[in-house]
Amino acid sequence: MHRVPCRAPLSLTKERFRAQALATTNPEEPGNSASRISYLHATHVLDPDGSIAVANGDYIDQFVRTPQGWRIAARRLHLISFVRLDSPAP
């Protein structure tokens, strides 16, 4: 997978995530450029004792075909919501 730096909103950069996952598909179509929307629903584990952050939004990716295959040329994050949830104290 081709990794592209993404400018995250400041609220996202203040936390250090312990676990997260993301998947992106490559286009299969004629031509040398394409765009895709990937919908985001991510649960980030901030603290193994129960603190999580839940993000919802989408990525709009612009792809270009290169001799090595499809690559992401540009990515835009549209964050709809980002909520931190803490477990109640025992």
N, C-alpha and C positions, 0 to 999 in steps of 0.2 A: 504494500500500500504506500502511496506517495503521501508524505506528511506535509502539511501546509501550516505555517504559523497562523494562529487565530487570535485576534485582539479581543480578549474577554472583557466584559464590563468590570469596572473596579470592584464591584461587590463580589465577583467571582474570584478575583485574584487575591482577596484578603484571606481566604480559607485555603488550607492545604488538604487536598483530598487524599484519603487513604486508598480508595478504590473507585474506579469508574470504567465505563465501557462505551464504545462508539463504533458504529459500522457504516460504511459508505459503499454504494454499489457503483460499478463502472458502466458507462453507457455502451450499448451495442447497437450502433446505427450508422448509416452512411454519412459521409461528410467528415470534416476535421474539427468540428466544435459541437458542443451540446451543453444543455443545462439540466440540472436535476434539483428537486427539492427533497431533502431528507427530514423527516419529522423527528423531533427530539422529545423524549420523555426519559430523563436520566435521574437516577437516585445515586447520589454521591455519599459514600460513607466517610464522615468527618472524624468520627470517634468510634472505636470498636464497642464502646459501652452504650451506644445507642443514638448518638447525634448524627442526623443525616440532613442533606440538602436535596430538595427535589426541584428539578428544572424542567420547564416545558417551552418548546419553541420549534424553530426549524432552521436548517441550513440551506441556503441557495448556493449551489456550486456551479461554476462555469468550468467545463472540461475542454481540453484541446488534445487532439491526437498527435502523438510524437512517434518517432521510429521505435521507441521502447513501449508504446501502447498509450492508453488514455491517462492523462494526468490532470489533476485539479489546478487550474490556472488562477482561480479566485474563489473565495468562500466568504459568504456573509452570514452572520449569525443574527437571527431575529428572535430575541428572548422574550417570551410571553410572560412567564412567571419564574421566580426563583425564591423558594421558601426554605428556611432552615427550621427543622423540627428537632426538639430535644426530648429525650425520655424524661418522664417525671422522676424526681428524686425518690430513692427507696424509703 
